[in-house]
Amino acid sequence: MTDAGSSPTNFCILKVLVRSHAHGLAGPESDRDFRSVFVLPTAELFRVGFKYQGTRMVKEAEDETSWEVGHFLQLALQGHPLILE
């Protein structure tokens, strides 16, 4: 599996290229943007002091927005535009 974040226990189950590169409209100065979905292991969910973080954003040369699968499905059911992209 592919690591979706800084912790080795967060596993990416879906990663897609979005925005201008996905639609073939990217110019030479366009950055690459990704959306991804990850799964948190059950043991981590029940860890003492665990703080749920449904959305994660990384701004670098390649921007990435990640959602935990439960949060992703909740947003999808609400018809959230970022999820539908």
C-alpha positions as CSV (number, residue, x, y, z in Angstrom):
1,M,0.0,0.0,0.0
2,T,1.0,3.6,-0.5
3,D,1.6,5.9,2.5
4,A,-0.9,8.8,2.4
5,G,0.7,10.8,5.2
6,S,3.6,11.2,7.5
7,S,2.6,8.3,9.7
8,P,3.3,4.7,8.4
9,T,-0.1,3.6,9.8
10,N,-2.2,5.7,7.4
11,F,-2.8,3.9,4.2
12,C,-3.9,5.5,0.9
13,I,-6.6,3.5,-0.9
14,L,-7.3,6.1,-3.7
15,K,-5.2,8.8,-5.2
16,V,-6.3,10.8,-8.3
17,L,-4.9,13.7,-10.3
18,V,-7.4,16.6,-10.4
19,R,-7.8,20.1,-11.8
20,S,-6.0,21.3,-15.0
21,H,-3.7,18.2,-15.4
22,A,-6.7,15.9,-15.2
23,H,-8.6,17.8,-17.9
24,G,-5.6,18.3,-20.2
25,L,-5.6,22.1,-19.7
26,A,-2.3,22.4,-17.8
27,G,0.3,25.0,-18.9
28,P,4.0,25.0,-18.3
29,E,3.5,26.8,-14.9
30,S,0.7,24.5,-13.7
31,D,1.3,22.5,-10.5
32,R,-0.1,19.0,-10.0
33,D,-3.0,18.6,-7.6
34,F,-4.1,15.3,-6.1
35,R,-7.0,14.1,-4.0
36,S,-6.7,11.0,-1.9
37,V,-8.6,8.8,0.5
38,F,-6.9,6.9,3.4
39,V,-7.9,4.4,6.0
40,L,-6.9,4.6,9.7
41,P,-6.2,1.3,11.3
42,T,-8.7,0.4,14.1
43,A,-6.0,0.2,16.7
44,E,-5.1,3.8,16.0
45,L,-8.7,4.9,16.3
46,F,-8.8,3.5,19.9
47,R,-5.5,4.9,20.9
48,V,-5.5,7.0,24.1
49,G,-5.3,10.7,23.1
50,F,-6.4,10.1,19.5
51,K,-7.7,13.2,17.8
52,Y,-9.7,12.5,14.7
53,Q,-8.5,14.5,11.7
54,G,-10.9,13.9,8.7
55,T,-9.1,16.2,6.2
56,R,-5.4,16.7,5.6
57,M,-3.8,19.2,3.2
58,V,-0.2,19.2,1.9
59,K,1.1,22.3,0.1
60,E,4.3,21.6,-1.8
61,A,5.3,21.2,-5.4
62,E,2.4,18.8,-5.7
63,D,-0.6,19.8,-3.6
64,E,-2.6,17.0,-2.0
65,T,-5.9,17.0,-0.1
66,S,-6.6,13.7,1.7
67,W,-9.7,12.5,3.5
68,E,-10.2,9.6,6.0
69,V,-12.6,7.1,4.3
70,G,-15.4,7.8,6.7
71,H,-15.2,11.5,6.3
72,F,-14.9,11.1,2.5
73,L,-18.1,9.1,2.3
74,Q,-20.0,11.6,4.5
75,L,-18.9,14.4,2.2
76,A,-19.8,12.4,-0.9
77,L,-23.3,11.8,0.5
78,Q,-23.7,15.5,1.0
79,G,-22.6,16.2,-2.6
80,H,-19.6,18.2,-1.6
81,P,-18.0,19.7,-4.8
82,L,-14.4,18.8,-3.9
83,I,-15.4,15.1,-3.6
84,L,-17.4,15.2,-6.8
85,E,-14.4,16.7,-8.7
